[in-house]
Amino acid sequence: MDEIRISGGKPLYGTVKVQGSKNAALPMMAASLLYKGVSILKGCPKIADVFCMEEILRELGASTWWEDHDLYMDCTHADGTEIPCGYTGKMRSSVIFLAALLGRSGKGQMGYPGGCVIGQRPIDLHLYALRSLGAVIEESPFFISAKCDRLSGNEICFTKRSVGATEQAILGAVLARGETSIRNCAREPEIVWLCRYLRRMGAIIQGEGEDCICIRGVEELHGGVMQVPPDRIVAGTYLCACAATRGKISLENPPVGELDAFLEVYRKMGGQYKVKSGKLVADGTGVNRAVPFLKTEVYPGFPTDLQSPLMAVLAAIPGESHIREQIFEDRFKAAEELNRMGAEIAVVGRDARICGRKGLRGCTVCAEELRGGAALVIAGLAAQGETIVRGCSYISRGYEHICEDLSLMGADIVLI
Ligand code: UD1
């Protein structure tokens, strides 16, 4: 099994370029199935989740290839309608292929989606959206089957904001007959990027980034070409690494404007930053203040995906910090491993109290999910001595070259 070996205690100094966004690229890949021709995602991250979506496209009959970091998807013959559970079980985002299959072929069958175990992660809102658009859906213990003549526009009113279910609704509505309004939808930047991509493909969409998205269905779409935006969670992860090691780093290609909630916390901890010549320049040397209370929220609130990386920073700041996780019910898995590194984190339900009395010390820890794995790497960078992080396959789902990037900034880190 791959493991990351870190010799910690060195401040990060240097510049790295932020990779393309995982959560933006994945729904765009599903959207590409809606056109019988070639679509291109430029600057697409080469990460395990993207490769898994690529395998699904190929399983459906598409040809895909890479030219450097540009992903070409030729969906001319992607007329398959079944996605085996061997693929869907690997990742959560596979579920949004259901809308794309219905939009393209009027039917689809797939295994249940897998993904990081950070809570129950039901798909009721996804199925509600598709049923609202006229899909007939059957759920068996092993498969979900859906069919329709042609999806019909309708009003979809979510009881809870969900990124994936909003994407599902959008992907279903763009080729549906008539108009769809999606209320109480997610407002995350990835929704906005998906809508921009679909608009380039000829979709008629208004309101992305707001509470209600309106879509007028069209008869057909054409090919999409889009630059994948920078990954705000990867950027935040590197800023956490800078803060935890009290370093100074610059991020090229930063997702400016998408990190405001995180940067506010960064500043409260004593960090500084500025945007200069298109780079985000961060100074973590003054990070020394605990965060009395922070809750994760839907966008534009503090992102749940940065909760564990931030916890690793707070674990070594004197004073007591308190994080409430409001999005996923089981997202404190990294806490136990951080405690093995000398942290004092007490988790009760959705609350974590972090007492940053002592410094961290290196030891062997195991990642159990993607962002929790990144948190362990951050802790390893800050800790005295050697840390070995196992379970790296989780980390490679979202980070293209975390070890190379951190090495470039002076960290003593290697993937073995
Ligand atoms: C996406 C992101 C993930 C991020 C999350 C929240 C991708 C590929 N993943 O995941 O990185 O952490 O948004 O910002 O973009 N829910 C239901 N029923 C549903 C769907 C969701 O109850 O049908 C619940 C979930 O269990 C969770 C909450 O809604 O408690 C939010 O989940 P959601 O926004 O759907 O997250 P994902 O799209 O899975």
Boltz pocket constraint, residues with backbone or C-beta under 6 A from the ligand:
constraints:
  - pocket:
      binder: B
      contacts: [[A, 22], [A, 23], [A, 26], [A, 92], [A, 93], [A, 119], [A, 120], [A, 121], [A, 122], [A, 123], [A, 124], [A, 125], [A, 126], [A, 127], [A, 160], [A, 161], [A, 162], [A, 163], [A, 164], [A, 165], [A, 186], [A, 190], [A, 304], [A, 305], [A, 326], [A, 327], [A, 328], [A, 329]]
      max_distance: 6.0
